[in-house]
Amino acid sequence: MGLRIVLPDLTVARISETEANLILFCPELESRQKEIKQLQRKLDRQRRANNPDNYNPDGTIKKGRLKWLAN
């Protein structure tokens, strides 16, 4: 029997002589990842709206010391 944990997918592969299974490891973590990703996008949109002068036309952050508004 062999076990392998696949981190990006949060799955565990279980292999034996007669069968092979993929088991979702901690399914509640997957839903939290989606929630965290949505909150990070929201914060990024707010940061860009409050600090438009800190970004280049291509959307990257300007170099150097910048003053950031946190609202």
C-alpha positions as CSV (number, residue, x, y, z in Angstrom):
1,M,0.0,0.0,0.0
2,G,1.2,3.5,-0.8
3,L,0.0,7.0,0.1
4,R,0.8,10.3,-1.6
5,I,-0.5,13.7,-0.7
6,V,-1.0,16.1,-3.6
7,L,-1.0,19.6,-2.0
8,P,-2.4,21.9,-4.8
9,D,-5.5,19.7,-5.1
10,L,-5.6,18.8,-1.4
11,T,-6.1,15.1,-2.3
12,V,-4.6,11.9,-0.9
13,A,-3.8,9.1,-3.4
14,R,-4.1,5.6,-1.8
15,I,-2.7,2.8,-3.9
16,S,-2.8,-1.0,-3.1
17,E,-2.4,-4.1,-5.1
18,T,-6.1,-4.3,-5.8
19,E,-7.3,-0.7,-6.0
20,A,-6.4,2.9,-6.2
21,N,-8.4,5.8,-4.6
22,L,-8.3,9.6,-4.5
23,I,-9.6,11.1,-1.3
24,L,-10.2,14.8,-0.8
25,F,-8.2,15.9,2.2
26,C,-10.0,18.4,4.5
27,P,-12.8,19.5,2.1
28,E,-13.6,22.5,4.3
29,L,-10.2,24.0,3.4
30,E,-11.2,24.2,-0.3
31,S,-14.2,26.4,0.5
32,R,-12.1,28.6,2.7
33,Q,-9.6,29.1,-0.1
34,K,-12.4,30.3,-2.4
35,E,-13.5,32.8,0.3
36,I,-9.9,34.0,1.0
37,K,-9.4,34.5,-2.8
38,Q,-12.6,36.6,-3.1
39,L,-11.6,38.8,-0.1
40,Q,-8.1,39.3,-1.5
41,R,-9.6,40.4,-4.9
42,K,-11.9,42.8,-3.0
43,L,-9.0,44.3,-1.0
44,D,-7.0,44.7,-4.2
45,R,-9.9,46.6,-6.0
46,Q,-10.3,48.9,-3.0
47,R,-6.5,49.5,-2.8
48,R,-6.4,50.4,-6.5
49,A,-9.4,52.7,-6.2
50,N,-8.0,54.6,-3.2
51,N,-4.4,54.9,-4.6
52,P,-4.6,55.3,-8.4
53,D,-1.4,57.4,-8.5
54,N,0.6,54.4,-7.1
55,Y,0.0,52.3,-10.2
56,N,1.6,52.4,-13.7
57,P,-0.7,52.4,-16.7
58,D,-0.2,48.6,-17.1
59,G,-1.5,48.0,-13.6
60,T,1.8,47.3,-11.9
61,I,2.9,49.1,-8.7
62,K,5.2,52.0,-9.2
63,K,8.7,51.7,-7.9
64,G,10.0,53.7,-4.9
65,R,8.4,54.8,-1.7
66,L,4.7,55.4,-2.0
67,K,2.1,56.7,0.4
68,W,-0.9,54.4,0.7
69,L,-4.4,55.2,1.8
70,A,-6.0,52.4,3.7
71,N,-9.7,53.2,3.3
